[in-house]
Amino acid sequence: VFDATTQRCQPCLKGEECRSEVCRTCTACEPGYYKAFVGTEECSACPANTYRVEDGATELSACLPCQTKASTRGLAGQSSRDACKCDNDHYLEVGVEEPACVHCPKAALCEADGVCLLRGWPEAKLNCSDGQRL
């Protein structure tokens, strides 16, 4: 950033970058990105299997990990927990304080979108192969 007062260029602060060729204003790193040092470099993407909701992150630890048994499927720079998809044979348990990826019951099939279905539904009996009753 050019400082007219001192007639010098100043690097962007932590959590900021300049996106134009001639930098006049530093802007906060977008959600899903961070910058841990003062400099002219661009913000770095949060690594795969992490996400960052707010902008202006100043360190890698600001990128939050996906819940256990979930991943971003190799994608970096994610800005929402929704980018964390449950692994195969797991589904996202919702309606709880901390959503978690839970293993599908033995009598169910988990599809790629994380939805669990009873085998043979709707004709399926509701007795699970693991002895539980649904």
N, C-alpha and C positions, 0 to 999 in steps of 0.2 A: 504494500500500500504506500503510495507517495504521500509524504507529510509535507504540506506546503509551508508550514511554519519553520521547519528545520531544513527544508529543501533536500530531504533524504527519503529513500525508500525504507519502509519498516516492514518486517515480516509479519505475517498473520500470527495471532496468538494460538495457544492450545485450543482445540475444538473449533477452529476456524480455517477457512481456505478462501482463495480467490479464484474465481472461475473464468475471469476474462483475461485476454492476452495482456492488456494494459490494466494492471490492477489498481482500482481506485477505492474499492471497499471490500473488506473481508466479510464473509458470511459464515454462519454457524454450519458445522458439518450436518448433513441431512441425517434423519433417522436411519439406523443401519450402518452408520459410519462413525469414525472417531479420529482424532489426531492428538497424539500424546506429547507433542513438542512444539515450540515456537519455530516457524520456518515458512518457506515458500512452497513446500510440497502440498499436494492434495491430501484430503482426508483418506484414510484407509477403510476398506470395507470390514465390517465385523466378520469374523471367520464363519465358515460353514458350521451349522448346528448351534448357532447363537443368533440373537436378534437384539435390536435396540429401538425402543419406541420413540424416545425424545431426541431432539436435535442437540448439537453442541457438545457431544461426548468428548472428554479430554483424556481418556485412557481406555486401554483394551478391556479392563475389568468392567467397564460400563456396558459391554456387550453381554447380555444375559444368556445362560445356557438353556437349551431346550430341556424339557422334562425328561426323566429317565424313559428309555425305550421309545424315543422320538428323535427325528433328525430333520434338517432342512433339505434333505436329499441332495447334498453337495453344493447347494447354493449359498453364496456369501452375500453380505450386505442386506440382510433381511430386517424389516422394520416392524414386525408384528409377531406375537406368539403364534398366530395362526399359520405362520410359515413352518412351524414345527409339526411335522406329520408323524403319527404313530407308526412304529415298525409293523411289519407283517404279523398277522395273528394277534394284533392288539387293537383296541379301540379307545377313543378319548372319553373318559368318564367326566361328564359335565354335571353342573348343579352342586358342585363341592367347592370349598374355598380355594383349593389348589388343584386345578384340572390335572389328571394323571392318565397315562397310557396303561391300560389294564389288559391282561391276557384274556382272550376270548374264552368263554366256557367250552368244555369239550363237546357239547351238543350244538355248538354254533359255528358258523363260518364268518370270518372277517374278510370283507372285501377291501380292495385297494384304497377306497375312500374312508376307511376306518369305521364302517358301519358293520355291526354284528347282526347276523340273521340266524334264526333257528333252522337247522337242516330240515327240509321238507315243509317249511311253513307255507300255508297255514294248516296243513294237514298234520303237522308234527305234534306228537304228544309232548307235554311239557315236563317230562321227566328227563333230566340230563344224564349223560353217560357217567358223570362223576358222582351220581347219587343225589345231586341237588334237584330241587323242584322249582321250576319257574312259573 
